[in-house]
Amino acid sequence: METQTIRFYHRGQVREVGGAPVTRTVLQYLREDVRCTGTKEGCAEGDCGACTVVLGELREDGEVEFKAVNACIQFLPTLDGRALITVEDLRQADGALHPVQQALVECHGSQCGFCTPGFVMSLWALYQQHAGDAGSGRAPARDAICDALTGNLCRCTGYRPIVEAGQCMMALPAPRAGKLDARHIAETLRALRRDETFHYSADGQHFYAPRTASAFAALKAAEPGARILAGSTDVGLWVTKQFRELGNLLYVGQVADLQYIRESEGMIEIGAAVSLERAYAALEAAHPGLRELWKRFASLPIRNAGTLGGNIANGSPIGDSMPALIALGTEVVLQRGDTRRALPLEDLYLAYQKTAMAEGEFVAGLRVPLAGPRHFRTYKLSKRFDEDISAVCAAFAITLGDDGVIAHARVAFGGMAATPRRGAHAEAALLGQPWTEATARAAMAALAQDYAPLTDMRATAAYRSRGAANLLYRFWLETRADALPAAAVNVRAPGAGQALATA
């Protein structure tokens, strides 16, 4: 297959790139190749947000959707067929600042300025979602502003003036569209759309972006060792931090028929290419107990880029999605060639970084029951509220019979073993028992038979064991028959973009 050039929209025109390494990041391209140095490099792992840019993608309805992502871990070939918006694009034709930038000036939201372009781009993506309100003064909800900024870190001004800029940006005069006219971008992206597999190669390494699941499966079957790439929120770090050679890449991000979210036979079915943000939105609608976990999973730019299928396939013992999905009784759909099979999610993980997938097999999707248990909660222990890796992630699900006895119980944890895992002994202590404090404490004690956690940089083994048991007790406190109405357990600090756990 002959190599093609990478085609994307940037700075008001279509760019074509060839010859760059397959794993060259978007940030490297911007700063070193085209000298767009407004985008900064900080952590090079998708945490600090200094490199935040916005990608424009065509939706099924033909409109453009703008999403903030981290340029430092996105590989250049993934831009094919998309629009890349950077802070340089926001300058108006007459030299005036964009309302987002002007709001930051007026609210004194910048000091050293290093992180500011990233904040600007995160707020610009939010601005685009509310573009119909431009100039009206109708500000996005404060929670929406805080969520939009979860991937941006500031050490100078703090978050209060930056959040205030988000609140007042819609009151400033609407900008002229210019290079950022959504209709013009949509027309350009339609012209760039490919119907067949995109193939790019450089220095003997190949990048394949199929358009259909069947083409993806055929390529994977022909080359089982090809590395599957989704949002590169983990794989990107293998390059930027570990300097690993990845071999040939098989990109799932353009496979249209793995982008589905649908309901069928009492299940929510989610394709492997669906972003974490979209997937969690669909799941939370059916299972409100997922809301806090959704908002605490990484940051919005990471959730915009990463996929739920990728998080599942990665199988990290501290991956936050798996305990909740296991507790809900999720099935994972695996595909090899034209053959698909489903198995319970907890059966996918055999040992640390080892799964039950056969050679040439890949995660094609997930099936999550629509009907949830009577009581379902997820909890996360970490050193900060937003954008942090779990020390312990817990999910509990129980259903009570008419007699008040527990008829169904699932207990699942991340961070407590080499894989995300159910607590069989804790479940046995719950089943057939009334939902009382004595039952909860018996299940807490049984956790010691289910898990023997390790000590590492995030937590000691003793902390994890104690924390896991306390989370189960908290679950009982929140769901017991005489429980008080749910309180605001996790409260955002006034004027802060981050949040503080008060319990």
N, C-alpha and C positions, 0 to 999 in steps of 0.2 A: 504494500500500500504506500503510495507516494505521499511524502510529507506535504502539509498545507501550512499556510501562514495563520497566525493568530490575528483575528479581526475583531476590533471592538471600537466603541465610540468614546472619545476622550478629547477634551478641550475644543469641542465644537466640530470635530471631524472624525472620520473613520481612520483608525490606526491599523497598520499591518506590521506584524513583528515576526521575524524568522531568525533562526540561528542562535537564539538565547537558550541557555540550559533549561531543560524541562522543569527543574525544581527552582528556577529563579523566582524569587518572590515578587509580588506586585510592588512592595516597598522598595526593593532593590532597583526594579525597573524605573520607578518614579524618581528616586533620588539620584541614581547613578547614570541612567540612560537618557532620560528626558529632562533632568534637572528641575523637577517639580519638588523643591525641597521644603515646601510648606508642610508636607506630611513628614512627621518626625519618627525617629527610631528610639525606643526606650528599652523595653524588656525583650523584644523579639520572641515573645511567646503568647501574645494575645491577652495580656493582663492589664497593661497600663493605659492603653487607649490612645497613646500619642500618635499612633499610625492610622487612626480611624479614617476610612474612606467610605463612600457610598456606592453601592452597585445598583444599577437599574436593570430590571429584567422584565420581559414581556409576560403578562399574565394570560390566562386562557381567553379572557374577554378582550384582549388586544391592548389593554392599558399597561402603562409602565408602573412597576412596583419598585420603590426605592428602599434599600436596606443598608444599614450601617454594618460594616465588617472590619476586621483587622487586616490591614495590608501586609503585615509582617509575616503572616503564616499562610497567605493565599498564594498558590502557584500561578505564574503568569498565564499558562495555557487555559486555566479555568475562566479567564476573561472572555474567551471566544463567544461572540454573539451577544455580549452584554455592554452596558454603558458603565464607564468608570468616572465618578465625580469626585474631584479633589477640591481642597480649599481654594486653589487658584481659580476654579470655575465660578466662584461666587462673586467675584468682582463685577460690578455693573459696568455697562458700556461707558457711562460717564465717569467712571472711577469711584462711584459711591459704594459704600459698604452694603452688604446684604442685611436685611433686618435682624437676622440672627447675630451677625457680627456687631451691628450697631447697638443691639440690646446689651451685649457683653461689655461694650465700651461704656454705655450709660449706667450700667449697674456695677461697674468696677469689678468685672468678673475675671480679670486677667492681671497677673503680676509678673512672674518671670517670663510667661508666654510660651514655654515649651509645650505644655499640655494643651494650650488653647486651640490649635487647629483641630485636634481630636474632639474637643468639646463642641466646637463649631459644627463639625460634620455630624455628630450624633444629634445635636439640636436641629440641624438642617433636615435630617431624615424625618424627625418628628414634625418639623414645620411642613414638610411636603404632605404628610398624612392629614394635616389640617389646612391645606392650601386654600380651601374654600373660605376659610375664616380670615385670610390675610387682610390686614388693615382694619379688621372689625373690633379688635380688642378682646375677642373671645379666646381665652387662653386654654391650652390643654390642661387637664386635671394635674394637680401637683404630683400625684402618684405616677402618672404617665411620664412626667418630666423626670422624676427620680429613677424610674425604671429605664428610661432612655439613656441615663447617665451612669448606669451601673458598671459599664465597661471603661469608664474614664476616671483616672486617678489625678487628684490635685493636691499639692503639698504647700501651696502659697496662699491663695485667697480663701480656701475652704469652699464649701458647696453653697452656702447661703446666697451670695451674689450671683452665682452661676444659675441656680434654680430660679432666682428672681428674673434673670435674663430670659429664661424659658417662659416665664409667666407674662412678660411684657412684649416679647418679640412679635406677637400677632397684632399688637396695637400700632406698630410702626407702618408707614406706607408700604403697600405691596410692591415687590420688585418687578422690574420688567423681565420677561422670560428669557430673552436672549438665547445664549447657548444651552440654557437649561429648560427650554420649552418642551414640555412632556410630549406634546403631539409630534414635534419634530423628532425627538428621540425615539418614540414608538415607531415612526415610519422608517427610521434608519435601522432599528433593530429588526424590523420585519424583513428588510432587504438583506440583512446579514444572516438571517436564520438558515440553518442547514437542514436538509432532509435526511442526509446520510451521516454515517459515523465520521466525526472529525478526527483526523490523525495528524499529530505533530511529532516531529523527532528532531533531536539535536545531540551530537556527540555520542551516537549509538544508543541513546535512551529514547523510548517511545511513550507517547501519551495518546490514549484512545478515549474518545467521548462518544459512545453510541447513543442513538436516539430512541431505541426500543429495548425492552427487556429481553427479547429473543436475540437481538444482536449482541447485547451485553453478555448473555449466557453463552452464546457461541464463542465469543472472544475468550471468556473465562475458561471454557472447556478446552479451547485450543491452546491456551497458555495458562495452566492452573497456577503457576507461580507469579503471575502478574499481580501487583499490589493494587487492591481496590482503594480508591480515593473518594471520599465524600466531601465533608466540609474542611478537611485538613486541619481541624482544630487540635488534633493529637499528632497526626502524621507530619504536619508542618514542623512541629518541634523536633521530630527525629532528624530533620535537616538543619534547623537553625541552632539547636542545642547539642545534638549528638553527632552531627555531621555524617549521618548514615547515607549510604548509597541505597536508593529505593528500588532500583531496577525499573522495569516498565510499569506504567500506571494505567489503570482502568478506571475511568471517572464515571461516577454514577449520577453526577449533577445535571446531566442533560437528558436522562432517560425519562421520557414523558410518562410512560405507563407505570413508573414506580413513584409517581408524584400524587397518587390518589389518597383521599380520605373519604371513606364511605361507610354506611351501615348495612350490614347483611347478616341475617340469621342470628340476631341478637348480639352481634359483635360490631365493634368499631374496627375497621380494617385500615391500616396505615401503611403506605408503601415505603420502601427503604430509603427513597430519595427525599422524603418529606422533611423539611427543616424541623429542628427541635421546637422552635417558636410556634409553628403551625400545629405540630403534633400535640404539644401540651395544651394549646388553646382548645383543640377538639376533645382531648381527654378530660380536661378540667370541666367542660360543659356537662359531661356525664358523671364525673366524680369530683365534686367540689373540694374534697379533701386533698387534692393535688395542687391547689392553688399556691400555697406557700412554697412548696418544693419547686414549682414552675418558676416562680419569681426569684428563687434563690439558686437556681441551676445556672452556674457560670454567670455570664452577662448577656445583655441583649445582642451585641455583635457576635458573640460566640453562638448563641441560640439561633441567630439568623443564618449563620454559615453551617454549623454542625447539623447532623441528622440524627433522628432517633434510631434509625437502623444502624448507623455507624456506631452510636454509643452502645448498642446491644452487641454488635459484632465484635467491638473492641474488648468487651468483657472485663473491664477493669474491676478489681475488687472494691474500689471506692467510687465506681460509677453510680451516680445518684438515681438514674432512671430505673435500674433493675429491681431493687427491693420493692418499690411501689408497684411495678408491673407484675412481679412475681406474686405479691400479695393479692392482686386483682385476678390472678389466674390466667395470665396472658400466654398465648401461644406464639411461637416464632415460626414464620414460613421460610423454608429453605428451598433454594432452586439449584438444580444442576442440569444443564442442557434444557430440555423441555419438561423435565420432571420436577414436581414440587412436592414437598412433604411438610407436615406441621408437627411440632412437638412442644410440650410444655417448656416455657422459658427456662425454668430452673434446671431442666435436663440438658440445656445447651452447654453448661459450664462443667467441665470435667476436673480441671485443676487450674493452677495459676497460668493464665494466658493460653489455656488449652481448651478447645471446644469440641463438640460432637460433629462439627461440619466435616464432610468428606472432601477429598481433593476435588477442586473444581466447583465446589458448592459455595453458595453465598446467601446472605440474608436478603430475601426479597420483600419481606413485610412482616407485620405483626397483626395479631387478632386479639383484641381486648374486650372482655365481656361488657356489654352495655349496662346490664343490671348489676349494681354494686352490692356489697354486703351492707348490713344495717349500720354498722359502725366501721369507718375506715379513716385512718389518719396516717400522715407521713411526717417524719421529724428529721432534722439535720443538726448535728453538732459540729461546729467549725469555729475558727478563731475570729472570724468576722461574719456579719450577716450576709453581705452581698459578695458575689464573685470569689468564693473560696472553696477549697477542696474539703470534703467531709473528713472528720475524724471517725464519725459514726453516722450512718444514715439508716433510719428504721422505718418500717411500714407494718401496720397492724390492721387486720380485717377480721371481724367477727360478725356472725349472724345469730340472733337469739330466737329460740322457738317460742311458741305461745306461753309455755310454762316458765320462761325466763332462763332456760338452760341454753348454754352455748351449743349450737348445732353445727356451726362451721367456724373454723379458725385458721388463719394463715398469719405467720410471723416471719418476716424476712429482714435481713440486715446486710448492709454493705460496710466495709471497713472492719469486719469482725473475723474474717477468714480469707483464704486465698482466692475465693470467688464470692460473688453475691450468693447468699444461701438462706434457705428456710431453717427455722428452728424447730426441728421435729419434736424434741422433748418439751419445749414450751407449748407447742400446739397440743400435745397429748395432755398436758396439765390443764389446758383450757377446755377441751372438748368434753361435753357431757356434764359440765359443772355450771352452777349459777354464776352470773357475772357479779361477783362480790370482791371485796378487798382481799379476802383470804385466797380466792382463786387467782387474783392478779399476783399476789405475793408468791404463790406456789409456782406460777409460770416464770416469775422473775428469778427464782432460785434455780429453775430448770435450765435457764439460759447458760449456766456454767457447764452443763453437759453438752450443749450444742456448739459452743464457741470457745476457742482458746486464742484470743487476739494477740498480736505482736505489739511491741513498743517500737515506735519510729519517731521521726521529727514532728509529726502532727499530734501524737498522743501516746501516753503510756498504755500498756496492756491493762493495768488496773483502772485507769480512767475510762477506757473503752468499756470494760466489763461493768463498771459502776454506772456509767452513762447509759448503756444499753438497758440495764435493769430499770433505771429511773425513768427512761422514756416509756417503758411498758407501764410503769406506775402512773405516769402522766396520762397515758391513754385511758387507763381506768378512771382517773379523776375526771376526765373530760366526757366520758361516755356512760358513767354509772347512772342508775335510775334517778337518783336525786341530784344529778349534776346541776350546778348553777348555769345560767345562760353563758355561752362562750364569751370570754372577755378578749380584749385586744392584747394577746400575749406578746406579740412582736410589734413594737411600736417604732415608727420612724422618728428620729430625733428632730425637733423643730429646726427648720432651716438647713437640714443636712441632706445630701444626696445619698449617703449611706444610711444604714439603720442599725439600731441597737436592740439586741434581744434582752428583754426585761425578765425573762423567766427561764 
